[in-house]
Amino acid sequence: MPAVGAIEVNGVKLDTRDGAAIRDEAVLRVTALEDAEVVLVDAG
């Protein structure tokens, strides 16, 4: 989840405060589309 800014996670755009539940991915590719702060949580 980007706390600030916009990112793409495996090709899916996320804007500020958007959340994403990600599972069963062999590779996690995070790309900043602008200056961003990202929060990652391992809930497993």
Rosetta blueprint (number, residue, H / E / L):
1 M L
2 P E
3 A E
4 V E
5 G L
6 A L
7 I E
8 E E
9 V E
10 N L
11 G L
12 V E
13 K E
14 L E
15 D L
16 T L
17 R L
18 D L
19 G L
20 A L
21 A L
22 I L
23 R L
24 D L
25 E L
26 A L
27 V L
28 L L
29 R L
30 V E
31 T E
32 A E
33 L L
34 E L
35 D L
36 A L
37 E E
38 V E
39 V L
40 L L
41 V L
42 D L
43 A L
44 G L
